[in-house]
Amino acid sequence: MSQSTVFKLSAVIMAAFGVVLVLAPNLLLKMHGALTLNSPGNYNSMLYGSLLIALAVINWSYAGAGAEQVRGLVLGNLVGDVLGLVVTLYLQATDPIVPSSAWSNVVIFAVFTVLFGRLYLRSRGVATVVPGDTSAA
């Protein structure tokens, strides 16, 4: 899958979850059959949704950039997805309150861990060119 496609797909999914979390966090939980949130839970979910929307805009904006320009962005996405995978997998396996439908979160983080992991490994093969450096010539 191309770098542009991975960034755009990630942006669409983050934006969709982000909008729902900002506008109606308990709706998402209701769809999963989970308990509703109290006021602090709503507050934190809305903040998380805002962050997801911001990251979606960043990913979409850089979808057409070159591999060297997005190396840090790829790494940031990879780290976030690995941590999300660890957290969702751990809670899914150990917390009886987490509904089985939330396995979809594990799948989303696993897929993007693989996709951004592949982009990161590809980016490591890209030679860094420093303007004015003639040592490689």
GICORUR-V431527 format. One line per field, one symbol per residue. phi: phi as a letter, one per 20 degrees, with the letter a starting at -180 (. if undefined). psi: psi as a letter, one per 20 degrees, with the letter a starting at -180 (. if undefined). burial: I if it has 9 or more other ideal C-beta (glycine too) atoms within 8 Angstrom, else O. A space follows every 10 residues. Layout:
BEGIN
phi->???
psi->???
burial->???
END
This chain:
BEGIN
phi->.fgfffffff ffffffffff ffebgfffff femeffeegf fggfffffff ffffffffff fegeffgffd gfffffffff ffffffffff ffeddfffff ffgfffffff ffffffffff ffffeefedd gnedfee
psi->pqgggggggg gggggghggg hghmhhgghh hikrqrqagh ggghhhgggg gggghggggg hjhjrrhhhj ghhggggggg hgggggghgg hhhhoihpqh iihhgggghg ghggghgghg hhhhippppp piojhi.
burial->OOIOOIIIII IIIIIOIIII IIOOIIIIII OIOIOOIOOO IIOOIIOIII IIIOIIIIII OIIOOOIIOI IOIIIOIIOI IIOIIOOIIO IIOOOOOOOO OIOOIIOIII OIIOIIIIII OIIOOIOOOO OOOOOOO
END
